[in-house]
Amino acid sequence: GWTVPAQLARPDFDRPDAPWLVVVFSSATCLACRGTWAKVEQLAGDTVAVQEVEVGERADLHERYGIDAVPCVLVADEDGLVRASFLGCDHGAG
């Protein structure tokens, strides 16, 4: 099985001062990633920062956090503690 990080360094991501961060680790070639990002970006607000981290653009972050499967959605609190994670998709694609 795949593992997900338990902690994120909030300065690695957009709006480190937001109380919540929802990050989608993705790949440009992943159809499931596109659908996942379309859902996650709707969560953006004053207290929730959302960010897509595409492997072709930010391979450094995929490597730093050991992301080896996409889409990988992480919900982190203000301290970067990962409170929830979702890996893959529920419709068999990706």
C-alpha positions as CSV (number, residue, x, y, z in Angstrom):
1,G,0.0,0.0,0.0
2,W,0.9,3.6,-0.3
3,T,1.7,5.9,2.5
4,V,0.7,9.5,3.0
5,P,2.7,12.1,5.1
6,A,1.5,12.8,8.6
7,Q,2.9,16.4,8.6
8,L,3.4,19.2,6.0
9,A,5.6,22.2,6.3
10,R,3.0,24.9,5.8
11,P,5.6,27.4,4.3
12,D,6.0,24.9,1.4
13,F,2.4,25.7,0.3
14,D,0.2,28.7,-0.5
15,R,-1.2,30.8,2.3
16,P,0.6,29.2,5.2
17,D,-1.3,31.5,7.5
18,A,-4.7,30.0,6.7
19,P,-6.2,27.8,9.4
20,W,-6.7,24.9,6.9
21,L,-4.9,23.7,3.8
22,V,-6.3,21.2,1.3
23,V,-3.6,20.1,-1.1
24,V,-4.0,17.9,-4.2
25,F,-0.9,16.1,-5.3
26,S,-1.6,15.4,-9.0
27,S,-0.2,14.5,-12.4
28,A,-1.1,16.3,-15.7
29,T,-1.7,12.9,-17.3
30,C,-4.2,11.7,-14.6
31,L,-7.8,12.1,-15.5
32,A,-9.0,11.3,-12.0
33,C,-6.7,14.2,-10.8
34,R,-8.6,16.7,-12.9
35,G,-11.9,15.7,-11.4
36,T,-10.5,15.7,-7.9
37,W,-9.0,19.2,-8.3
38,A,-12.4,20.5,-9.7
39,K,-14.0,19.3,-6.4
40,V,-11.3,20.5,-4.1
41,E,-10.9,24.0,-5.5
42,Q,-14.5,24.7,-4.5
43,L,-13.4,24.5,-0.8
44,A,-11.3,27.6,-1.1
45,G,-12.2,30.4,1.3
46,D,-11.0,32.8,3.9
47,T,-10.1,29.9,6.3
48,V,-9.2,27.3,3.7
49,A,-6.3,27.5,1.3
50,V,-6.4,25.0,-1.6
51,Q,-3.5,24.2,-3.8
52,E,-2.8,21.7,-6.6
53,V,0.8,20.4,-6.7
54,E,1.3,18.8,-10.1
55,V,4.3,16.5,-10.3
56,G,5.7,18.0,-13.5
57,E,5.8,21.4,-12.0
58,R,6.7,20.5,-8.4
59,A,8.4,17.1,-8.4
60,D,10.4,18.4,-5.4
61,L,7.4,18.5,-3.2
62,H,6.2,15.1,-4.4
63,E,9.6,13.7,-3.5
64,R,9.9,15.6,-0.2
65,Y,6.6,14.2,1.0
66,G,6.9,10.7,-0.5
67,I,3.9,11.0,-2.8
68,D,4.0,7.9,-5.0
69,A,0.3,7.7,-6.1
70,V,-2.1,10.4,-7.4
71,P,-4.5,11.9,-6.8
72,C,-3.5,12.4,-3.2
73,V,-5.6,14.9,-1.2
74,L,-4.3,16.0,2.2
75,V,-6.2,18.2,4.7
76,A,-3.8,19.9,7.1
77,D,-4.4,22.1,10.0
78,E,-2.6,25.4,10.8
79,D,0.4,23.5,12.2
80,G,0.7,21.3,9.2
81,L,-0.7,18.2,10.9
82,V,-2.5,16.0,8.3
83,R,-6.0,15.5,9.7
84,A,-7.4,13.6,6.7
85,S,-6.2,12.1,3.5
86,F,-7.7,10.6,0.4
87,L,-5.8,8.5,-2.1
88,G,-7.0,7.6,-5.6
89,C,-10.5,7.9,-6.7
90,D,-13.8,6.0,-6.1
91,H,-14.7,5.4,-9.7
92,G,-11.9,3.2,-10.9
93,A,-10.0,5.6,-13.1
94,G,-6.6,7.1,-12.5
